Amino acid sequence: MRVGHDVLAAAAGLAAGGRVVGPAPRAAGPAERGGQDRLVPGGRRHDERPGPAGWEKTGPSPVDRSKPGTKHGLLVDGRGRVPLAVVFDGANRPDVEQLVPLVDAVPPVRGKAGRPRRRFDRVQADRGFDSEANRQAVRDRGGDPVIAKRRTPHGSGLGKYRWVVERAESWLHQNRRLKVRYDRRDDLHEAFLALACALICLNCLEDPFC
């Protein structure tokens, strides 16, 4: 039964006036010492915890309301049938930083008798890769850089050769798991990229008009 606001008592202990009869059984003694009797700081309770491992190659996409995303860089042969190398990085990283990692990622290609070839006669790229450092890096690797320059008129003819890269990228992004990144770990995403490239090569081997 509630008496006043805070005290609970049995009905037999109430006087006619509605008050508690008699003194309390014993007075409250001092609080016992030796234990922790006050609130203490919570330490790192409200600190931001690190995100899951493996999300280093993501970033806010400048074309999709800054949602976290990944950008793919693809290098193909002259006909666009064989993906030679693929790299990926955060969506906010500039394209100009992907050219050298792409060229260096190409494995030795077997062909004619002799040492497997790793150098290119020519490397074509669009304006996103325009930089003198990239041109010099291609020359150092034995190739001739054909990279469109920024702030130059279109229609120079480079696009009619580079469309094969756009086609290969469309084949790559037919896989929804690559077009929209669902895997948090970078190594898993890289594995599915390699699998998609292998499937593209297999389809081209089966279709001579690929």
Backbone as CSV, one residue per row, in Angstrom:
resi,resn,N_x,N_y,N_z,CA_x,CA_y,CA_z,C_x,C_y,C_z
1,MET,0.840,-1.192,0.000,0.000,0.000,0.000,0.870,1.234,0.000
2,ARG,0.479,2.241,-0.754,1.267,3.461,-0.870,0.821,4.451,0.196
3,VAL,1.779,4.978,0.963,1.523,6.017,1.949,2.298,7.261,1.537
4,GLY,1.612,8.367,1.417,2.289,9.554,0.911,2.666,9.358,-0.546
5,HIS,3.970,9.460,-0.860,4.444,9.319,-2.241,5.464,8.197,-2.392
6,ASP,6.252,7.946,-1.336,7.405,7.085,-1.535,7.412,5.828,-0.683
7,VAL,6.642,5.766,0.396,6.801,4.696,1.365,5.762,3.622,1.127
8,LEU,6.171,2.362,1.194,5.271,1.222,1.110,5.174,0.579,2.477
9,ALA,3.979,0.238,2.876,3.787,-0.384,4.189,2.634,-1.354,4.101
10,ALA,2.623,-2.311,5.035,1.513,-3.263,5.098,0.291,-2.603,5.718
11,ALA,-0.902,-3.106,5.397,-2.130,-2.491,5.904,-2.224,-2.574,7.415
12,ALA,-1.695,-3.623,8.057,-1.786,-3.763,9.509,-0.956,-2.741,10.247
13,GLY,-0.017,-2.117,9.622,0.848,-1.153,10.281,0.383,0.271,10.149
14,LEU,-0.851,0.491,9.732,-1.356,1.832,9.535,-2.290,2.227,10.663
15,ALA,-2.183,3.432,11.157,-3.103,3.940,12.176,-4.356,4.442,11.506
16,ALA,-5.335,4.817,12.323,-6.599,5.297,11.773,-6.423,6.552,10.956
17,GLY,-5.431,7.344,11.297,-5.212,8.575,10.553,-4.510,8.398,9.231
18,GLY,-4.160,7.156,8.925,-3.506,6.910,7.648,-2.019,7.071,7.706
19,ARG,-1.423,7.080,8.949,0.014,7.229,9.054,0.648,5.953,9.578
20,VAL,1.928,5.787,9.422,2.631,4.600,9.874,2.746,4.638,11.386
21,VAL,2.448,3.483,12.055,2.489,3.394,13.510,3.867,2.953,13.964
22,GLY,4.393,3.602,14.975,5.637,3.160,15.590,6.855,3.593,14.802
23,PRO,8.001,3.580,15.473,9.241,3.960,14.787,9.733,2.862,13.864
24,ALA,10.649,3.227,13.101,11.269,2.232,12.220,12.014,1.209,13.048
25,PRO,12.127,-0.059,12.547,12.791,-1.103,13.335,14.173,-0.683,13.786
26,ARG,14.933,-0.052,13.018,16.256,0.406,13.405,16.674,1.543,12.488
27,ALA,17.528,2.384,12.994,17.977,3.525,12.204,18.958,3.061,11.129
28,ALA,18.935,3.768,10.100,19.862,3.443,9.011,21.285,3.740,9.432
29,GLY,22.163,2.774,9.247,23.564,2.951,9.620,24.381,3.560,8.496
30,PRO,25.622,3.801,8.737,26.477,4.364,7.680,26.696,3.355,6.558
31,ALA,26.939,3.898,5.415,27.195,3.033,4.260,28.477,2.251,4.466
32,GLU,28.460,0.999,4.018,29.645,0.161,4.169,30.743,0.630,3.222
33,ARG,31.956,0.566,3.749,33.098,0.969,2.946,33.739,-0.244,2.295
34,GLY,34.630,0.040,1.397,35.380,-1.039,0.768,34.914,-1.355,-0.636
35,GLY,33.698,-0.943,-0.974,33.202,-1.183,-2.317,33.158,0.101,-3.117
36,GLN,32.816,-0.017,-4.395,32.727,1.151,-5.260,31.335,1.725,-5.103
37,ASP,31.242,2.912,-4.468,29.940,3.445,-4.097,29.563,4.693,-4.879
38,ARG,30.149,4.923,-5.995,29.783,6.091,-6.795,29.994,5.765,-8.271
39,LEU,29.417,6.601,-9.119,29.552,6.402,-10.559,30.959,6.734,-11.011
40,VAL,31.420,6.021,-11.970,32.763,6.233,-12.503,32.653,6.450,-14.009
41,PRO,33.646,7.112,-14.622,33.609,7.314,-16.089,33.573,5.997,-16.829
42,GLY,32.936,6.026,-17.978,32.787,4.809,-18.774,33.936,4.533,-19.711
43,GLY,35.014,5.274,-19.626,36.175,5.009,-20.493,35.867,5.332,-21.944
44,ARG,36.066,4.341,-22.848,35.886,4.537,-24.291,34.478,4.199,-24.733
45,ARG,33.522,4.393,-23.848,32.172,3.936,-24.145,31.580,4.595,-25.391
46,HIS,31.818,5.913,-25.545,31.211,6.629,-26.650,32.183,6.893,-27.794
47,ASP,33.359,6.327,-27.723,34.309,6.523,-28.812,33.830,5.799,-30.060
48,GLU,34.168,6.362,-31.217,33.815,5.706,-32.477,34.693,4.490,-32.680
49,ARG,34.068,3.374,-32.906,34.819,2.131,-33.092,35.246,2.000,-34.553
50,PRO,36.369,1.367,-34.791,36.807,1.209,-36.186,35.849,0.317,-36.953
51,GLY,35.718,0.572,-38.240,34.845,-0.222,-39.095,35.438,-1.588,-39.377
52,PRO,34.678,-2.436,-40.071,35.165,-3.779,-40.360,36.408,-3.749,-41.228
53,ALA,37.303,-4.664,-40.980,38.549,-4.721,-41.739,38.264,-5.055,-43.194
54,GLY,39.038,-4.480,-44.101,38.892,-4.818,-45.506,38.118,-3.813,-46.320
55,TRP,37.701,-2.682,-45.723,36.941,-1.681,-46.462,37.826,-0.515,-46.877
56,GLU,39.133,-0.723,-47.016,40.029,0.382,-47.329,39.784,0.933,-48.729
57,LYS,39.378,0.089,-49.680,39.230,0.517,-51.071,37.789,0.905,-51.385
58,THR,37.208,1.739,-50.562,35.905,2.336,-50.812,36.000,3.820,-50.523
59,GLY,35.066,4.571,-51.062,35.061,6.007,-50.847,33.761,6.604,-51.325
60,PRO,33.455,7.836,-50.916,32.208,8.479,-51.338,32.169,8.729,-52.842
61,SER,31.131,8.232,-53.466,31.021,8.360,-54.920,30.588,9.774,-55.297
62,PRO,31.316,10.449,-56.182,30.922,11.804,-56.581,29.718,11.848,-57.505
63,VAL,29.272,10.700,-58.006,28.134,10.661,-58.929,26.937,9.941,-58.335
64,ASP,27.001,9.556,-57.070,25.895,8.822,-56.451,25.683,9.303,-55.014
65,ARG,25.486,10.606,-54.850,25.129,11.210,-53.556,26.098,10.811,-52.438
66,SER,27.354,10.684,-52.795,28.435,10.399,-51.834,28.263,9.071,-51.112
67,LYS,27.561,8.138,-51.721,27.455,6.809,-51.122,28.791,6.084,-51.242
68,PRO,29.145,5.248,-50.279,30.403,4.507,-50.382,30.397,3.594,-51.607
69,GLY,31.461,3.654,-52.380,31.525,2.844,-53.587,32.947,2.564,-54.000
70,THR,33.065,1.820,-55.096,34.361,1.373,-55.609,34.448,1.680,-57.085
71,LYS,35.631,2.071,-57.534,35.870,2.367,-58.943,36.785,1.296,-59.526
72,HIS,36.415,0.785,-60.705,37.197,-0.258,-61.369,38.004,0.356,-62.511
73,GLY,39.225,-0.099,-62.634,40.062,0.246,-63.773,40.380,-1.017,-64.554
74,LEU,40.182,-0.975,-65.877,40.317,-2.170,-66.702,41.268,-1.894,-67.859
75,LEU,42.155,-2.843,-68.116,43.073,-2.778,-69.252,42.851,-4.020,-70.101
76,VAL,42.617,-3.820,-71.406,42.314,-4.933,-72.312,43.283,-4.923,-73.476
77,ASP,43.230,-5.991,-74.270,44.059,-6.046,-75.462,43.477,-5.128,-76.533
78,GLY,44.141,-5.069,-77.687,43.739,-4.137,-78.737,42.341,-4.364,-79.270
79,ARG,41.850,-5.587,-79.214,40.507,-5.886,-79.700,39.467,-5.843,-78.589
80,GLY,39.917,-5.682,-77.370,38.983,-5.613,-76.259,38.390,-6.936,-75.852
81,ARG,38.977,-8.028,-76.276,38.416,-9.346,-75.981,38.971,-9.938,-74.694
82,VAL,40.196,-9.586,-74.357,40.874,-10.217,-73.225,41.188,-9.169,-72.159
83,PRO,40.588,-9.271,-70.988,40.992,-8.381,-69.881,42.392,-8.765,-69.395
84,LEU,43.338,-7.867,-69.554,44.714,-8.148,-69.153,44.972,-7.829,-67.691
85,ALA,44.283,-6.825,-67.161,44.474,-6.437,-65.761,43.265,-5.643,-65.311
86,VAL,42.946,-5.768,-64.044,41.856,-4.996,-63.455,42.287,-4.589,-62.045
87,VAL,42.047,-3.345,-61.698,42.345,-2.834,-60.365,41.109,-2.096,-59.868
88,PHE,41.036,-1.867,-58.568,39.905,-1.114,-58.025,40.376,-0.294,-56.837
89,ASP,39.645,0.784,-56.614,39.970,1.704,-55.523,38.693,2.424,-55.119
90,GLY,38.797,3.314,-54.145,37.643,4.062,-53.708,37.049,4.899,-54.830
91,ALA,35.729,5.102,-54.796,35.055,5.836,-55.868,35.481,7.292,-55.949
92,ASN,36.073,7.805,-54.884,36.504,9.202,-54.881,37.936,9.391,-55.368
93,ARG,38.623,8.309,-55.716,40.006,8.439,-56.189,40.013,8.797,-57.669
94,PRO,40.913,9.667,-58.105,40.945,10.071,-59.520,41.453,8.949,-60.420
95,ASP,40.970,8.967,-61.668,41.387,7.944,-62.635,42.879,7.997,-62.919
96,VAL,43.463,9.177,-62.834,44.856,9.346,-63.233,45.792,8.475,-62.394
97,GLU,45.357,8.075,-61.214,46.199,7.264,-60.340,46.143,5.773,-60.670
98,GLN,45.295,5.358,-61.605,45.109,3.937,-61.878,45.922,3.414,-63.049
99,LEU,46.467,4.299,-63.871,47.121,3.812,-65.086,48.367,2.984,-64.794
100,VAL,49.270,3.499,-63.991,50.508,2.778,-63.708,50.233,1.450,-62.989
101,PRO,49.358,1.391,-61.950,49.045,0.083,-61.359,48.448,-0.900,-62.362
102,LEU,47.670,-0.406,-63.324,47.106,-1.297,-64.340,48.207,-1.881,-65.222
103,VAL,49.091,-1.022,-65.700,50.167,-1.508,-66.578,51.082,-2.475,-65.836
104,ASP,51.393,-2.180,-64.602,52.281,-3.056,-63.832,51.614,-4.367,-63.434
105,ALA,50.283,-4.401,-63.435,49.575,-5.611,-63.004,49.445,-6.657,-64.110
106,VAL,49.830,-6.312,-65.340,49.693,-7.265,-66.448,50.706,-8.385,-66.279
107,PRO,50.271,-9.631,-66.265,51.221,-10.747,-66.136,51.907,-11.024,-67.473
108,PRO,52.962,-11.829,-67.486,53.601,-12.202,-68.754,52.606,-12.921,-69.665
109,VAL,52.596,-12.539,-70.946,51.667,-13.104,-71.919,52.443,-14.016,-72.856
110,ARG,52.054,-15.269,-72.896,52.725,-16.228,-73.780,52.221,-16.061,-75.208
111,GLY,53.078,-16.270,-76.134,52.705,-16.146,-77.537,53.736,-16.833,-78.407
112,LYS,54.531,-16.043,-79.072,55.573,-16.611,-79.921,56.685,-17.199,-79.065
113,ALA,57.536,-17.964,-79.703,58.642,-18.589,-78.984,59.558,-17.519,-78.400
114,GLY,60.010,-17.772,-77.204,60.887,-16.816,-76.541,60.326,-16.385,-75.202
115,ARG,60.886,-15.344,-74.682,60.470,-14.848,-73.366,59.036,-14.311,-73.439
116,PRO,58.183,-14.634,-72.448,56.818,-14.096,-72.450,56.825,-12.574,-72.449
117,ARG,55.941,-12.006,-73.225,55.929,-10.560,-73.431,55.170,-9.853,-72.311
118,ARG,55.721,-8.726,-71.858,55.061,-7.913,-70.845,54.952,-6.453,-71.271
119,ARG,55.597,-6.084,-72.363,55.595,-4.690,-72.798,54.580,-4.474,-73.916
120,PHE,54.090,-3.244,-73.998,53.103,-2.886,-75.003,53.746,-2.014,-76.066
121,ASP,53.285,-2.173,-77.285,53.705,-1.241,-78.331,53.046,0.116,-78.139
122,ARG,51.793,0.113,-77.669,51.051,1.355,-77.520,50.017,1.191,-76.412
123,VAL,49.817,2.248,-75.643,48.807,2.277,-74.583,47.892,3.460,-74.846
124,GLN,46.599,3.176,-75.032,45.622,4.224,-75.286,44.758,4.429,-74.044
125,ALA,44.434,5.677,-73.775,43.608,5.989,-72.604,42.892,7.310,-72.858
126,ASP,41.843,7.567,-72.094,41.076,8.797,-72.281,41.631,9.922,-71.411
127,ARG,40.914,11.035,-71.372,41.390,12.235,-70.680,41.523,12.059,-69.181
128,GLY,40.807,11.099,-68.618,40.911,10.886,-67.186,42.302,10.463,-66.742
129,PHE,43.117,9.953,-67.679,44.470,9.488,-67.366,45.543,10.472,-67.831
130,ASP,45.125,11.659,-68.209,46.048,12.636,-68.774,46.994,13.171,-67.709
131,SER,48.272,12.865,-67.859,49.333,13.460,-67.036,50.670,13.108,-67.664
132,GLU,51.618,13.999,-67.549,52.943,13.742,-68.100,53.638,12.614,-67.341
133,ALA,53.328,12.474,-66.059,53.929,11.383,-65.288,53.469,10.027,-65.834
134,ASN,52.196,9.923,-66.223,51.708,8.670,-66.801,52.350,8.398,-68.155
135,ARG,52.499,9.427,-68.960,53.135,9.227,-70.273,54.574,8.751,-70.108
136,GLN,55.283,9.363,-69.181,56.668,8.956,-68.975,56.746,7.539,-68.414
137,ALA,55.802,7.175,-67.553,55.798,5.820,-66.996,55.569,4.780,-68.079
138,VAL,54.697,5.088,-69.037,54.475,4.159,-70.156,55.728,4.055,-71.023
139,ARG,56.385,5.180,-71.275,57.623,5.138,-72.073,58.705,4.331,-71.361
140,ASP,58.800,4.488,-70.046,59.800,3.731,-69.293,59.562,2.228,-69.387
141,ARG,58.333,1.842,-69.665,57.991,0.418,-69.769,57.971,-0.062,-71.213
142,GLY,58.483,0.763,-72.119,58.661,0.339,-73.496,57.474,0.562,-74.396
143,GLY,56.496,1.362,-73.990,55.317,1.584,-74.803,55.193,3.025,-75.269
144,ASP,54.310,3.241,-76.236,54.041,4.577,-76.760,52.723,5.055,-76.174
145,PRO,52.710,6.107,-75.343,51.446,6.563,-74.734,50.606,7.361,-75.726
146,VAL,49.359,6.964,-75.884,48.387,7.699,-76.700,47.248,8.056,-75.755
147,ILE,47.396,9.182,-75.068,46.451,9.603,-74.032,45.890,10.956,-74.429
148,ALA,44.574,11.040,-74.505,43.939,12.305,-74.875,44.231,13.361,-73.815
149,LYS,44.403,14.605,-74.263,44.709,15.698,-73.355,43.438,16.436,-72.960
150,ARG,43.446,16.923,-71.735,42.314,17.718,-71.261,42.260,19.055,-72.006
151,ARG,41.034,19.603,-72.042,40.794,20.908,-72.662,41.223,20.942,-74.135
152,THR,41.042,19.817,-74.800,41.250,19.752,-76.250,39.941,19.320,-76.887
153,PRO,39.657,19.721,-78.109,38.380,19.368,-78.747,38.246,17.868,-78.942
154,HIS,37.021,17.387,-78.835,36.748,15.973,-79.075,36.719,15.704,-80.585
155,GLY,36.592,14.433,-80.915,36.533,14.064,-82.319,37.892,13.835,-82.936
156,SER,38.907,13.583,-82.106,40.253,13.366,-82.641,40.445,11.968,-83.206
157,GLY,39.494,11.093,-82.985,39.610,9.736,-83.504,40.009,8.712,-82.474
158,LEU,40.414,9.149,-81.277,40.835,8.188,-80.261,39.674,7.321,-79.789
159,GLY,38.474,7.915,-79.735,37.319,7.170,-79.236,36.945,5.972,-80.082
160,LYS,37.208,6.027,-81.390,36.824,4.897,-82.237,37.715,3.692,-82.010
161,TYR,38.832,3.875,-81.306,39.664,2.737,-80.935,39.419,2.310,-79.490
162,ARG,39.066,3.254,-78.648,38.942,2.958,-77.229,37.567,2.390,-76.859
163,TRP,36.616,2.336,-77.763,35.286,1.844,-77.427,35.324,0.392,-76.967
164,VAL,36.373,-0.335,-77.359,36.447,-1.738,-76.962,36.602,-1.860,-75.443
165,VAL,37.211,-0.841,-74.804,37.330,-0.868,-73.351,35.961,-0.683,-72.712
166,GLU,35.153,0.239,-73.274,33.803,0.449,-72.745,32.972,-0.820,-72.880
167,ARG,33.155,-1.523,-73.977,32.408,-2.770,-74.151,32.823,-3.802,-73.114
168,ALA,34.127,-3.923,-72.874,34.599,-4.881,-71.875,34.114,-4.504,-70.479
169,GLU,34.052,-3.206,-70.180,33.538,-2.788,-68.883,32.059,-3.127,-68.736
170,SER,31.300,-3.024,-69.818,29.887,-3.406,-69.752,29.737,-4.900,-69.495
171,TRP,30.624,-5.715,-70.082,30.593,-7.146,-69.777,30.897,-7.383,-68.296
172,LEU,31.864,-6.623,-67.791,32.254,-6.798,-66.390,31.112,-6.440,-65.451
173,HIS,30.404,-5.356,-65.756,29.361,-4.869,-64.856,28.003,-5.484,-65.123
174,GLN,27.943,-6.465,-66.021,26.729,-7.264,-66.096,26.537,-8.095,-64.830
175,ASN,27.605,-8.283,-64.104,27.538,-8.996,-62.830,27.134,-7.993,-61.747
176,ARG,25.936,-8.176,-61.209,25.393,-7.211,-60.260,26.267,-7.076,-59.016
177,ARG,26.934,-8.155,-58.664,27.769,-8.111,-57.460,28.971,-7.201,-57.641
178,LEU,29.322,-6.881,-58.871,30.427,-5.966,-59.142,29.934,-4.555,-59.406
179,LYS,28.795,-4.432,-60.075,28.257,-3.105,-60.350,27.842,-2.416,-59.054
180,VAL,27.227,-3.166,-58.160,26.885,-2.673,-56.815,27.677,-3.499,-55.824
181,ARG,28.557,-2.885,-55.107,29.433,-3.643,-54.213,28.685,-4.064,-52.953
182,TYR,28.588,-5.377,-52.762,27.952,-5.937,-51.577,28.973,-6.496,-50.588
183,ASP,30.150,-6.863,-51.070,31.151,-7.490,-50.214,31.936,-6.425,-49.472
184,ARG,32.006,-6.559,-48.171,32.740,-5.585,-47.371,34.250,-5.779,-47.490
185,ARG,34.687,-7.007,-47.597,36.120,-7.276,-47.617,36.674,-7.064,-49.024
186,ASP,37.809,-6.351,-49.082,38.432,-6.077,-50.377,38.893,-7.345,-51.079
187,ASP,39.385,-8.315,-50.317,39.894,-9.526,-50.964,38.764,-10.322,-51.623
188,LEU,37.567,-10.316,-51.020,36.444,-11.004,-51.644,36.022,-10.293,-52.930
189,HIS,35.970,-8.981,-52.900,35.600,-8.233,-54.107,36.627,-8.455,-55.214
190,GLU,37.887,-8.485,-54.852,38.934,-8.740,-55.848,38.807,-10.143,-56.441
191,ALA,38.410,-11.104,-55.628,38.237,-12.471,-56.123,37.100,-12.547,-57.144
192,PHE,36.001,-11.851,-56.887,34.896,-11.867,-57.842,35.248,-11.094,-59.109
193,LEU,36.086,-10.070,-59.004,36.569,-9.388,-60.203,37.382,-10.339,-61.085
194,ALA,38.270,-11.084,-60.467,39.085,-12.041,-61.223,38.206,-13.120,-61.858
195,LEU,37.192,-13.579,-61.130,36.287,-14.597,-61.682,35.514,-14.044,-62.877
196,ALA,35.058,-12.800,-62.789,34.328,-12.202,-63.908,35.222,-12.064,-65.137
197,CYS,36.479,-11.673,-64.941,37.405,-11.575,-66.069,37.648,-12.939,-66.702
198,ALA,37.735,-13.975,-65.877,37.932,-15.324,-66.414,36.721,-15.757,-67.247
199,LEU,35.525,-15.403,-66.813,34.326,-15.757,-67.574,34.268,-15.007,-68.900
200,ILE,34.724,-13.745,-68.905,34.768,-12.996,-70.160,35.716,-13.667,-71.151
201,CYS,36.878,-14.082,-70.676,37.833,-14.781,-71.549,37.249,-16.084,-72.064
202,LEU,36.556,-16.820,-71.202,35.952,-18.081,-71.626,34.881,-17.867,-72.696
203,ASN,34.062,-16.844,-72.525,33.018,-16.564,-73.513,33.632,-16.183,-74.852
204,CYS,34.718,-15.448,-74.834,35.358,-15.059,-76.090,36.026,-16.241,-76.788
205,LEU,36.505,-17.191,-76.010,37.068,-18.398,-76.626,35.980,-19.226,-77.302
206,GLU,34.792,-19.224,-76.722,33.696,-20.006,-77.291,33.046,-19.287,-78.468
207,ASP,33.125,-17.968,-78.507,32.505,-17.180,-79.575,33.609,-16.510,-80.386
208,PRO,33.905,-16.973,-81.590,35.013,-16.381,-82.367,34.702,-14.964,-82.834
209,PHE,33.427,-14.541,-82.816,33.060,-13.192,-83.260,32.872,-12.251,-82.061
210,CYS,33.389,-12.641,-80.913,33.256,-11.833,-79.716,33.989,-10.502,-79.892
